[in-house]
Amino acid sequence: MNLIDKINAEHLNPNVTKFPEFKTGDSLAVHVKIVEGSKTRIQLFKGICIGMKERNSINGHFIIRKMSDGIGVERTFPFHASIIDKIEVTSRGKARRAKLFHLRDRTGKEARVAIDFTRK
């Protein structure tokens, strides 16, 4: 095993195998660990996955976008970050593109992704 594989093995998050399969366009609820002083708590970040990269790699990440009081908020989560407690898929979306960055310019009903009822 070379040095890069050893470093990757040390920094991999064991929870990644427990994460559900999701794609771009799916609505997700990410449970994030927040540290405030000496206390920790779990906070939900619910939104649409607008892009992802290299799920099985140490460099893999996904981007979640949500609307908060009429303002778009995006957050990038690395798959192997220790702050992610768990991920829940709230609904499956039907997206025909790998990256949904065009949703940034849209508001209201036109910023929605169609729900895919064929995927379970």
C-alpha positions as CSV (number, residue, x, y, z in Angstrom):
1,M,0.0,0.0,0.0
2,N,1.5,3.3,-1.0
3,L,1.5,6.5,1.1
4,I,-1.5,8.1,-0.6
5,D,-3.6,5.0,0.1
6,K,-2.6,5.0,3.7
7,I,-3.5,8.7,4.1
8,N,-6.9,8.2,2.4
9,A,-7.6,5.2,4.6
10,E,-7.0,7.3,7.8
11,H,-9.2,10.2,6.7
12,L,-12.2,8.2,5.3
13,N,-15.4,8.6,7.1
14,P,-16.9,5.2,8.1
15,N,-20.5,6.7,7.8
16,V,-20.1,7.0,4.0
17,T,-21.1,3.4,3.5
18,K,-24.3,4.1,5.4
19,F,-25.3,7.1,3.3
20,P,-28.2,6.4,0.9
21,E,-27.8,6.4,-2.9
22,F,-28.8,9.8,-4.3
23,K,-28.4,11.7,-7.5
24,T,-28.5,15.3,-8.6
25,G,-32.1,16.7,-8.4
26,D,-33.0,14.7,-5.2
27,S,-34.2,16.6,-2.1
28,L,-32.0,15.8,0.8
29,A,-32.0,16.4,4.6
30,V,-28.4,16.5,5.8
31,H,-27.9,16.1,9.6
32,V,-24.9,18.3,10.4
33,K,-23.0,18.4,13.7
34,I,-22.6,21.9,15.0
35,V,-20.0,22.7,17.7
36,E,-20.7,25.7,19.9
37,G,-18.1,26.0,22.6
38,S,-18.0,22.7,24.5
39,K,-21.5,21.6,23.3
40,T,-22.4,19.8,20.1
41,R,-25.8,19.6,18.5
42,I,-27.4,18.3,15.3
43,Q,-28.8,20.8,12.7
44,L,-30.8,19.9,9.6
45,F,-29.9,21.4,6.2
46,K,-32.8,20.6,3.8
47,G,-32.5,21.4,0.1
48,I,-32.0,20.1,-3.5
49,C,-28.8,18.5,-4.5
50,I,-27.6,20.6,-7.5
51,G,-24.3,18.9,-8.1
52,M,-22.0,16.1,-6.9
53,K,-18.5,14.9,-7.7
54,E,-16.7,11.6,-7.1
55,R,-18.7,9.9,-4.4
56,N,-16.2,7.2,-3.6
57,S,-13.1,9.5,-3.6
58,I,-11.6,11.4,-0.7
59,N,-12.1,14.5,-2.8
60,G,-15.8,13.8,-3.4
61,H,-18.4,16.4,-2.4
62,F,-22.0,17.4,-3.1
63,I,-23.8,20.8,-3.2
64,I,-27.1,21.4,-1.5
65,R,-29.2,24.5,-2.3
66,K,-32.2,25.8,-0.3
67,M,-34.2,29.0,0.0
68,S,-34.1,30.7,3.3
69,D,-36.4,33.8,3.6
70,G,-36.3,34.3,-0.1
71,I,-32.5,34.2,-0.3
72,G,-30.7,31.2,-1.9
73,V,-28.2,29.4,0.4
74,E,-25.8,26.8,-0.9
75,R,-23.6,24.6,1.1
76,T,-20.9,22.2,-0.1
77,F,-20.4,19.0,1.9
78,P,-17.5,16.6,1.4
79,F,-18.6,13.0,1.6
80,H,-15.9,12.1,4.1
81,A,-16.4,15.1,6.4
82,S,-16.8,14.1,10.0
83,I,-19.5,16.8,10.6
84,I,-22.1,14.8,8.6
85,D,-24.1,12.6,10.9
86,K,-26.5,11.2,8.4
87,I,-28.3,11.9,5.1
88,E,-32.0,11.3,4.3
89,V,-33.5,11.4,0.9
90,T,-36.9,13.2,1.2
91,S,-37.9,13.0,-2.5
92,R,-36.4,11.7,-5.7
93,G,-36.0,14.3,-8.5
94,K,-36.0,13.8,-12.3
95,A,-33.0,15.7,-13.6
96,R,-31.6,15.5,-17.1
97,R,-28.4,17.2,-16.3
98,A,-25.4,16.4,-14.0
99,K,-25.2,19.9,-12.6
100,L,-28.3,22.0,-11.9
101,F,-26.6,25.4,-11.6
102,H,-29.3,27.0,-13.7
103,L,-31.6,26.8,-10.6
104,R,-29.6,29.7,-9.1
105,D,-31.2,32.2,-11.4
106,R,-34.7,31.0,-10.9
107,T,-37.2,31.7,-8.1
108,G,-40.6,30.3,-6.9
109,K,-42.2,27.5,-8.9
110,E,-39.8,27.6,-11.8
111,A,-37.0,26.7,-9.4
112,R,-38.5,23.2,-8.7
113,V,-37.3,19.9,-10.0
114,A,-39.9,17.3,-11.2
115,I,-40.5,14.4,-8.9
116,D,-39.5,11.0,-10.3
117,F,-42.1,8.4,-9.1
118,T,-40.4,5.5,-10.9
119,R,-37.3,5.5,-8.6
120,K,-37.7,4.0,-5.2
